[in-house]
Amino acid sequence: MLNKSMRLTWILIGFALLTLLAGIFMLSQLPTEEGAGEPAFVVLPQLKQSDTPAEVSIPLVPAELGSEEWCEQMMHKPDTQWQDEDARLFADNCLFD
């Protein structure tokens, strides 16, 4: 005869197997759409500097660090050209107004 802890173990194993089987069954009942397996996102091409409209481009006139003009210039500056100090100053002066 099985002791109390062995019976409890077998009951829990049975419950776990039933839960697993119910989950597999529910997954098998999901409707499939045509094109399944394709990525759920679309990769858009990156704009080149020459592709940006004229009204968006901001002249690179030296502006006072932390000024509104400087913040606007930094928003349009490519991420690869930012220095650590630029990011810190931008966060301090432009994000928390």
N, C-alpha and C positions, 0 to 999 in steps of 0.2 A: 504494500500500500504506500502511496506517495504521501510525504509529509506536507504540512500546510504551505511552506514556502515553495516547494516544487509545484504544487497545484497552482499557486498564484503565478509562478513563472510561466507555466504552460498556458494559462488564461491570457496573460499579457502578450505572449508570443502569438497566440491565436488572434487577439484583437489587432495587433500590429499587422499581421498578414491580411486580415479582412480590410483594414484601412488602406493598405497598399493596393489590394485588388480593386477596391472601390475607386481609388484615385486613377488607376490605369483605365478602368472602365469609363470614368468621366472624361478623361483625356481622349479616349477613342471616339467619344460621341461628339466632340467639338466639330463644328462645320469647317470644312476646308475650303479655302478660296483658291481660285485659279491664280497661279503665279506664286504659290506658297514656296518658300525657300529663297525667294528673292529678298534682298535687304529691305528693311522698312524705312530707309532714309534715302534721300537723293543727294548726291554730291554735286554742289554747284561750282562752276568755275570761279576762280579768284579774279577780281578785277585788276587790271594792270594800271599803272599810274596814268597812262594815256587814255584809259577808258573812263576815267572819272569826269563828270561834267564840270564845266568851267566855274559854275557858281559854288561848287563844293570845295574846289582847291583854294587853299588859304596861302597867301604869300608868306614866305619864311622870313618875315621881318623880325629882328630880335625884339622880344617882348620881355618885360620885367618878370622874373620868376614868380609864379603864384598869381599873376594877374589874370583877368578873364581872357585876354587875348592869348596868353601863354597856354591856359587850359584848353582853349579852342584849338590851338596849333597841336598840342599834344594828343588831342582826341583823333586827329587825322594823321598823326605820325605813325608809321608802321611799327608794330610791336618789336620787330627785330632790331630797331634802331634805338629803343629805350635803354637807358642805363638804370642801374639800381637806384641811384639818387633821383632820377627823373620819376620813377614810380613812387618813391616815398614822398617827394614834393607834390606830385599829382594827387595822391591820396590825402595828404594833409590840407592842400589848398583848394582842390577842385571838387572833391567828393563830399566834404563835410561843411558845406556853406550854410 
